[in-house]
Amino acid sequence: MPETKLTIISLGCAKALVDSEILLGGLKKNQFQITEKPEEADTVVVNTCGFLEMAREESIETILAAAELKKSGNLNQLIVMGCLSERYPEELAEEIPEVDRFFGSNDHKQIVSFLTGKDFAQDDPLFFRSLMTPNHYAYLKIAEGCDNGCSFCSIPIMRGLQKSRSIESIMWEAEKLVDQGIRELLVIAQDSTSYGWDLKPKVYLDKLIKELGKLNVDWIRLHYAHPAHLSQRIIEGMAASEKVCRYLDMPIQHAADPILKSMRRGLGKEGIRNRIKKLRDTIPNIRLRTTLIVGYPGETEVEFQELYDFIEEIRFDRLGVFTYSEEEGTIAADLKDNVSVEVKNERKAQIMDLQAGISAEKNMAMVGKTYKVLVDKKGNTVSVGRTEFDSPEIDNIVHIKSPVEKGEFIDVKIESSNEFELIGNPV
């Protein structure tokens, strides 16, 4: 009997990607033949994203495209999982009857059982991730869910309250990843800075950082820090580690106090400014990434200008902007979304233009200096990599004027730059 050909299409964030990798590991152990081409597959699993309207639309379009393959007779089974499936299973089942089964984000065991007819446990030692990232870096999910209750966010509705993993289970997985040749671990959670608060006895992120630092890994990178929960002990734990990158992804969302209060962020502008000062004082040369929301209900021109001025003052190294999108079931959904789409997009464009200029200036300051670079892609004549100041897929890149093996570290002297790229030669 020929092996079933299977494709997993993973949408959304890095946390969802880890879910897909865990499932893929379980399916590979059950002798499924994995293909990256949906048109060749007997079974397609779509891991959906339910956060923000744009992501939901992408998820639905992807499911519909797979449903068309099923109608044409090329596809036998279509499985849908993830955040969107978790939140709207009945509605989706009614609208897209071609889907054989809908599952939640953490139903790995049930999905494998459904596809194989055999019982299989997620915590089985054999049920180990099969990476969908390049072989030299991997995401390490340290907790699931979130307790913060930000007014605009539906994550707790879809993912539940925070459930931190034990340090022992995280270290077991991290050691496995390092043994596979992983050189960079990207630590993720909905809120990494509140890691361990729900455990008994309570633990803190700085302890986990210290333990991860004992591994034979080159870089440890921290994502999704909540500014209100970024304690001095975490900052000092980062500073003390030789493995933790001088980088932090810390979404601030806004800088006007009335908006921050309505968002239920737990920290005002001065508090955010203070956290950033502590980071920069304690960890010289740290690069900060942040994320903003513009067009939140009631955001006035004055409040937007306050955000703009704050970004101009703080000069974040990396920055992303979302326009506000109403999320069903959230606190903000009860507020009147009174900022027009045109105004939202204009405000986003203004911030991104400002950031492009800041980024260009900061990159220009790196010209003439030499940096350690991790190579992500190798071409015939050039390669692409990153410094410790950049996360994969979302941040700046380094164009290396030489073919260098993927996954290798190399010193590169920067010769030129633009808004989001550095260009240089190996030394």
KELO-313356 format. One record per atom (N, C-alpha, C): x, y, z. Coordinates in steps of 0.2 Angstrom, whole numbers, plus 2048, in hexadecimal, padded with zeros to 3 digits. Layout:
XYZ ...
// end
This chain:
8047FA800 800800800 804806800 80480B7FB 8088117FB 807815801 80C819803 80B81E808 807824806 80382680B 7FF82C80A 803832809 802836804 80683C803 802842807 80684680B 80284B80F 80685180F 80285780F 80585D80F 802861815 807864819 80486981E 80587081C 80087481C 80187B81A 80087F821 805882823 805886829 80588D828 80089082B 7FE89782B 7FF89B831 8008A1831 8008A5837 8078A583B 8078A5841 80D8A7845 8128A1846 8188A3849 81D89E84B 81A898850 81589B854 812896859 80E890855 80B893850 80788E84C 80C889848 81188C846 816888842 819882846 81A88484D 81C87E851 817879852 81087B852 80B876852 80B87284C 80C875846 80D871840 81386C840 81886E843 81E86A843 81D864848 81A86584D 81885F852 81485A84E 80F85D84B 80A858847 80E855841 81285883E 816855838 81B85083B 81E851841 82284C844 81E845845 818846848 814840849 81283D843 81084083E 80E83D838 81483A834 81A83D834 82083A831 821833835 82083383B 82182C83F 81C82783D 81782983A 811825838 812824830 81882582E 819823827 815827821 81382D823 81083181E 816833819 815834813 81A83780E 81883E80E 81D843810 81B84A810 81D84D80A 819851807 81A855801 81985C802 81C8617FF 81B868800 81686A7FB 8148667F6 80F8687F1 8088657F2 80486A7F4 7FD8677F5 7FA8647EF 7FB8667E9 7F88627E4 7FB85B7E3 8008597E6 8028527E6 80084E7EC 7FD8517F1 7FB84E7F7 7F484A7F7 7F48457FB 7EE8417FC 7EA845802 7EE847806 7EB84B80C 7EE85180D 7EA85680E 7ED85D810 7EA85F817 7EF86281B 7ED864822 7EF86C821 7EA870823 7EB877823 7EA87A82A 7F087C82D 7F087F833 7EF887833 7E9889835 7E688F834 7E8894839 7E889B837 7E98A083C 7E28A483D 7E08A5843 7DA8A9844 7DA8B0847 7E18B2847 7E28B984A 7E28BE844 7DE8C3844 7DE8C883F 7DA8C6839 7D68CB836 7D28C9831 7D68C782B 7DC8CA829 7E08C8824 7E28C1824 7E48BF82A 7E78B882B 7E18B382A 7DB8B582D 7D58B182C 7D38B0825 7D48B5821 7D28B581A 7D78B0816 7DE8B1818 7E38AD815 7E18A5817 7DF8A481D 7DE89D81F 7D889A81B 7D389E81A 7CD89C816 7CE89B80F 7D289F80C 7D489F805 7D8898804 7DD897809 7E1891808 7DD88A809 7D888A80E 7D388580E 7CF884808 7CD889805 7C98897FF 7CD8867F9 7D38887F9 7D88867F3 7D987E7F4 7DA87C7FA 7DA8757FB 7D48717FA 7CE8747FB 7C88717FA 7C78707F2 7C98757EE 7C98747E7 7CD86E7E5 7D386D7E8 7D78677E6 7D38617E8 7CF8617ED 7CB85B7EF 7C585A7EA 7C285F7E8 7BD85F7E2 7BF85C7DC 7C685D7DA 7C885B7D4 7CB8547D4 7CA8517DA 7CC84A7DB 7D38487DD 7D784D7DD 7DE84C7DF 7DF84B7E7 7DB84D7EA 7DC84D7F2 7D68497F5 7D88457FA 7D38407FD 7D1843804 7D6847807 7D484980E 7D685080F 7D2854812 7D485B814 7D285C81B 7D885D81F 7D785F826 7D9866828 7D586982C 7D687082E 7D7870836 7DD874838 7DE87483F 7E087B840 7E287D847 7E4883848 7DF88884B 7E188F84C 7DD894850 7D689584D 7D6896846 7D0897843 7CB891844 7CE88B843 7CA885844 7C788484B 7CC88684F 7CA886857 7C488A858 7C4890855 7BF896857 7B8895853 7B989384D 7B3893849 7B288C845 7B2886849 7B1880846 7AA87F842 7A5881845 79E880843 79D88483C 79F88A83D 79E88F837 7A288C831 7A888A832 7AD88882D 7AA88182A 7A887D82E 7A587782C 79F878827 79B87D829 79587E825 79788181E 79C88681E 79E889818 7A2885814 7A6881816 7AB87D812 7AA875814 7A5872811 7A486B813 7A9866810 7AD86980C 7B3864809 7B886280E 7B8866814 7BD864819 7BA85E81D 7BF85981E 7BD853821 7BC854828 7C085882B 7C0858833 7C485F835 7C186283A 7C486883D 7C7866844 7CD869845 7D086884B 7D386E84E 7D486E855 7D7874858 7DF875857 7E287985B 7E987B85A 7ED87585D 7EB872862 7EF86D866 7EC866865 7E9864860 7E685E85F 7EA85985B 7F185985C 7F5855858 7F484E859 7F284C85F 7F1845860 7EB84285C 7E584785D 7DF845859 7E0845852 7E484984F 7E584A848 7E8844845 7EE842849 7F183C847 7ED836847 7E983584D 7E482F84E 7DF82F848 7DD835846 7D8836841 7DB83383A 7E1835839 7E4834832 7E682D832 7E882A838 7EB823838 7E781E83A 7E282083E 7DD81B841 7E1818847 7E681A849 7EA81884F 7EB81D854 7EB81B85B 7EC820860 7F3822860 7F5828861 7FB82B862 7FC831866 80083186B 801836870 80683B86E 80484286F 80884786E 80F847872 80E844878 81484487D 81883D87C 816839877 81A834875 821836873 826833876 82D835874 82E83586C 82B831869 82B831861 82883785E 82383A862 81F83F85F 82384685F 82884685B 82C84C85B 82C850855 82D856856 82C85B850 83185984A 82E85B845 83185B83E 83286283C 83886583C 83886C83B 83686E834 832874833 83187782D 83587D82C 83987F830 83E88482F 84488182C 84988682A 84F883828 85387F82E 85787B82D 85A876831 85E879837 85F880837 86488383C 861887841 85A888840 85688C845 850889846 84D88A84D 84788784E 84388B854 83D88B853 83988F859 83888A85F 83888D864 83788986B 83288C86E 82C88986E 82688C872 82688A879 82688F87D 82788D885 82088E888 81B890885 814891888 80F891883 80988F885 803890880 7FE895884 7FA898880 7F589C883 7F78A3886 7F38A7889 7F58AD88B 7F08B0890 7F28B3896 7EE8B589B 7ED8BD89B 7EF8C0896 7F08C8896 7E98CB895 7E58C9891 7DE8CC890 7DF8D388C 7E38D4888 7E48DA884 7DD8DB880 7DA8E1880 7D48E287E 7D38E0876 7D88E0872 7D78DF86B 7D98D8869 7DB8D486D 7DE8CD86C 7D98C786D 7D98C3868 7D48BD869 7D88B786B 7DF8B786C 7E38B286D 7E18AE873 7DF8B1879 7DD8AD87E 7D68A987D 7D28AC878 7CC8A8876 7CD8A2872 7D28A286E 7D489D86A 7D989886D 7DE89B871 7E3897874 7E389587B 7DE89987F 7DD898886 7E289C88A 7E289B891 7E689E895 7ED89B895 7F289E898 7F989C897 7FA89689B 7FD891897 80088B89A 80788A898 80B88C89D 81288B89C 81588489C 81A882898 81D87C899 82287C89E 8238768A1 8298768A6 82F8778A3 8348798A7 83B87A8A4 83E8748A2 83C86E8A5 83F8678A3 83C86689C 83686789B 833865894 83686988E 837870890 83A87488B 84187288A 84587188F 84C86F88E 84D86888A 84886388B 84885D888 84885F880 84386387E 842864877 847868875 84A86D878 84F871876 85686D875 857868879 85D864878 85C860872 85685D871 85585986B 85685E864 854864865 85586985F 85C86A85E 86086B863 86786C863 86B866860 869860862 86C85A860 86B859858 86585C856 86485C84F 86886184A 86C86584E 87086A84A 86D87184B 86887384F 86587984F 86A87E853 86B88484F 870889852 86D88F855 867890854 863895856 85C893859 85B89485F 854893862 85089A863 84A89A860 8468A0861 84189E866 8418A186B 83C8A0871 8368A4870 8308A0870 82A8A386E 8248A1873 8208A6874 81A8A4878 8158AA877 80F8AA879 80B8B0878 80D8B687C 8108B4882 8138B9886 8198B6889 81F8B6886 8258B3889 8278B5890 8268BC891 8288BF897 8248BD89D 81E8BA89C 81A8B78A2 81B8B08A3 8208AD89F 8218A689F 8228A38A7 81F89E8A8 82089B8AF 81C89D8B5 8188A38B4 8148A58B9 80F8A18BB 80C89D8B7 8078988B8 8098918BB 8108908BB 81288A8BD 81388A8C5 8128848C8 8138838CF 81987E8D0 81E8808D4 8208878D6 82188C8D0 8208928D1 8208978CB 8288988C9 8298988C3 83089A8C0 82F8A08BC 8358A28BA 8358A88B6 83A8A78AF 8398AC8AA 83C8AB8A4 8448AB8A5 8468AF8AA 84E8AF8AB 8518A88AC 84D8A48B0 85089E8B2 8508998AC 84B89A8A7 84B8968A1 85189889D 85289F89C 8578A1898 85E89E89B 85F89E8A1 86589B8A4 8668948A2 8608908A2 8618898A1 862888899 85F88C895 86088B88E 86788D88C 86A892890 87189488F 87688F88F 874889893 879884894 87987F88E 875880889 87587C883 87A87E87E 87C87987A 88187A875 87E87E86E 87B884870 87888786A 87B88E86A 87B891864 87E897863 87A89D865 87489D863 86F8A3864 8698A1867 8678A586C 8608A486F 85C8AB86E 8578AB86B 8538B1869 84C8B186D 84B8B7870 8448B8873 83F8BC870 8398B986F 8348BC86C 82E8BD870 82A8C286F 8238C4872 8248C5879 8288CA87B 8288CD881 8238D2882 81F8D1888 81A8D688A 81E8DC88E 81E8E288C 8218E7890 81F8E7897 8198E6899 8178E78A0 81A8E18A4 81C8DC8A1 81F8D68A4 8268D58A3 8298DA8A0 8318D989F 8348DC8A6 8368D78AA 8388D98B0 8408DA8B0 8438DD8B5 84A8DE8B5 84E8D88B6 84B8D38B9 84E8CC8B9 84F8C98B2 8498CA8AE 84A8C78A7 84F8CB8A3 84F8D28A4 8548D68A0 85B8D48A2 85C8D38A9 8638D18AB 8658CA8A9 8608C58A9 8618BE8A7 8638BE89F 8608C389B 8628C3894 8698C6894 86B8CB898 8718CE897 8778C989A 8758C589F 87A8C08A1 87C8BA89D 8778B9898 8788B3894 87C8B588E 8818B188C 8858B1886 8828AF880 87C8AB881 8798A887B 8738AC879 8708B087D 86A8B487B 86C8BA877 8698BA871 86A8C086C 8688C686F 86C8CB86D 86B8D286F 8658D586B 85F8D286D 8598D3868 8538D286D 84E8D586C 8488D486F 8428D686B 83D8D286A 8378D3867 8328D586D 8308DB86D 82C8DE872 8268E2870 8208DF86E 81B8E386B 8188E8870 8188EF86F 8168F4873 80E8F6872 80C8F586B 8068F6869 8048FD868 80690286C 80490986C 80890D871 807913871 80B917875 80791D879 80191E877 7FC92387A 7F991F880 7F9922885 7F691F88C 7EF91D88B 7EB922888 7E4920888 7E3919884 7E691987E 7E691387A 7E990D87E 7EE90D881 7F1908885 7ED90588A 7E990A88E 7E5908893 7DF904890 7DC90788A 7D6903887 7D98FC885 7DF8FC882 7E18F6880 7E38F1886 7E38F388C 7E48EF892 7EB8EC892 7F08F1890 7F78EF890 7FB8EF896 7F88F289B 7FB8F18A2 8018F68A3 8038FA89E 8088FE89E 80790589A 80990A89D 808911899 80E912895 80E918892 81491A88D 81A91B892 81A91E897 82091F89B 82391889E 81E91389F 82090C8A1 82490989C 82190A895 825907890 82B90A88E 82C91088F 83291488E 837912893 835911899 83990E89F 83C90789D 83890389B 83A8FC899 83F8FC894 83E90088F 843901889 84A90388C 849909890 84F90B893 853906897 85090289B 8538FD89F 8568F889A 8538F6895 8568F1890 85C8F488D 85C8FA88B 8618FD887 8678FE88C 866900892 86B901897 86F8FB899 86A8F589A 86D8EF89C 8708EB897 86E8EB891 8708E788B 8728EC886 8788EF886 87B8F4881 87A8F087A 8788F4875 8778F286E 8728ED86D 86D8ED871 8678E8870 8638EB86A 8608E7866 85C8E9861 8558E7863 8508EC862 8498EB865 8448EB85F 8408E685E 83B8E585A 8348E785D 8308EA85A 8298EB85D 8248EB858 81E8EA85B 8188EA856 8138EF859 80F8F2854 80B8F8856 8048F6853 7FF8F9856 7F88F9853 7F6900852 7F490284C 7F190984A 7EA908848 7E690D84A 7DF90D848 7DB90A84D 7DD909853 7D9906859 7D390A85A 7CE90785C 7C890B85D 7C9911861 7C791785E 7C891D862 7CE921861 7D391E85E 7DA92185D 7D9928859 7DB92D85D 7DA93485A 7E1935856 7E093B852 7E693D84F 7EC93F854 7EA94285A 7EE94485F 7F293D862 7EE938863 7F1932866 7F592E861 7F392F85A 7F892C855 7FE930855 7FE936855 80493A855 80893985B 805937860 809935866 80D92F865 80A92A862 80D924860 81392585B 811929856 81692B851 81D92E854 81B933859 82193685C 825931860 82192D864 825928868 829923864 82792185E 82B91D85A 831921857 830927856 83692C853 83B92D859 83892D85F 83D92E865 841927867 83D922867 84091C86A 845919864 84391985E 847916858 84890F859 84290B859 842904859 846902853 84A8FC854 84E8F984E 84A8F6849 8458F284B 8408EF847 8398F0849 8348F1844 82E8F3846 8298F0841 8238EE843 81D8EC83F 8178EF841 8138F183D 80C8F483E 8068F083C 8018EF840 7FB8ED83E 7F68F283E 7F18F2839 7EB8F683A 7E68F283E 7E28F6843 7DE8F3847 7D98EF843 7D78E9846 7D28E4843 7CE8E2848 7C88E3848 7C38E084D 7C38D984E 7C48D6854 7C48CF855 7BE8CD85A 7BA8C9857 7B38C785A 7B58C4861 7B18C6866 7B28C486D 7B68C7871 7BA8CC86E 7BF8D0872 7BB8D6875 7BF8D987A 7BC8DF87E 7BB8E5879 7C18E6875 7C18EB870 7BB8EB86B 7B88E586A 7B38E4865 7AD8E8867 7AC8E986D 7A68ED86F 7A78F586E 7AE8F786C 7AF8FE86B 7AD8FF864 7AB906863 7AA90885C 7B0908858 7B1904852 7B790584E 7B690B84A 7B891184C 7B6917849 7BC91A845 7C1916844 7C7919840 7C6915839 7C5919833 7C491682D 7CA91282A 7C990E826 7CE909823 7D390E820 7D191381C 7D6918819 7DB91B81E 7D891D824 7DC920829 7E191B82C 7DE91582D 7E3910830 7E990F82C 7E790E825 7ED90C820 7F2912820 7EF918820 7F391E820 7F891E826 7F591D82C 7F991D832 7FE918832 7FD91282F 80190D82F 80790F82A 805912824 80A91481F 80F919822 80C91E826 811923829 81692082E 81391B832 818918837 81D914833 81B91082E 82090C82A 825910826 823916824 82891B821 82D91D826 82A91F82C 82F921831 83491C833 831916834 836910835 83B90F830 83990F82A 83E90E824 844912825 842919826 84891E827 84C91C82D 84991A833 84D918839 851912837 84E90D834 852907832 85890882E 85790D829 85C90E824 862912828 86091682C 866919830 869915834 866910838 86990B83C 86D906838 86B904832 86F90082E 87590382B 87490A82A 87A90D827 88090E82C 87E90E833 88390E838 887908839 884902836 8878FC836 88C8FB831 88C8FF82C 8918FF826 898900828 89D8FB826 8A48FB828 8A58F782E 8A08F4831 8A18F0837 8A08E9835 8A38E4839 8A38DD837 89E8DA83D 89A8D583A 8958D283E 8958CA83D 8938C7842 8928C0842 88B8BE83F 88B8BA839 8858BA836 8838B2835 87D8B0836 87A8A9835 8778A982E 8798A482A 8778A4823 8718A0823 86B8A3820 8658A081F 86489D818 8678A0813 86689E80C 86D89E808 86E899804 874899800 8728997F9 87589E7F5 87489E7EE 87A89C7EA 87B89D7E4 88089B7E0 8868A07E1 8858A67E2 88A8AB7E2 8898AF7E9 8838AF7EC 8828B37F2 87E8AF7F7 87E8B17FD 87A8AE802 8768B3806 8728B180A 86E8B680E 86E8B3816 86F8B881A 86F8B6821 86D8BC826 86E8BB82C 86C8C0831 8718C0837 8718C6839 8758C883F 8718C5845 8748C684B 8708C4851 86A8C9853 86A8CE84F 8658D4850 85F8D384C 85E8CD849 8598CC844 8568C5845 84F8C5845 84C8BE845 84A8BC83E 84A8B683D 8488B4836 8418B6833 8418B782D 83B8B8829 8388BF82B 8398C2830 8368C9832 83B8CF832 8418CE833 8468D3834 84B8D482E 8508D8830 8558DA82A 8598D4828 85C8D4822 8608CF820 8678D181E 86B8CD81D 8728CE81B 8738CB815 8758CF80F 8778CC809 87E8CA809 8808C4808 8878C3809 88A8C1801 88F8C57FF 8928C47F8 8968BE7F8 8938B87F9 8978B27F9 8928AC7FA 8938A67F7 88F8A17F9 89189E800 88D89D805 88F89B80B 88A89680D 88C890810 88788B812 88288D817 87C88B815 87688C81A 87788A821 87688D826 87788B82D 87E88D830 88288F82C 88989182E 889898831 88E899835 88F8A0838 8958A3834 8958A9832 89A8AC82F 89B8B4831 8A18B6831 8A28BD832 8A28C182C 89D8C682C 89C8CA826 89E8D2827 8A28D5823 8A38DC823 89E8DF81F 89A8E4822 8948E781E 8978ED81A 8968ED814 8988F280F 8938F780D 88D8F580D 8878FA80B 8818F880F 87C8FC80E 8758FA811 8708FE80E 8698FC810 86390080E 85F8FF814 858900813 854901819 8538FA81D 8548F4819 8538EE81C 8588E981B 85D8EB818 8628E6816 8698E9817 86E8E4819 8758E5819 8788E1813 87D8E4810 8818E080B 8888E080D 88B8DA80D 8928DA80E 8968D480C 89D8D380D 8A18CE80B 8A38CA811 8A48C3811 8A78C0816 8AE8C2818 8B08C181E 8B78C3820 8BB8BD823 
// end
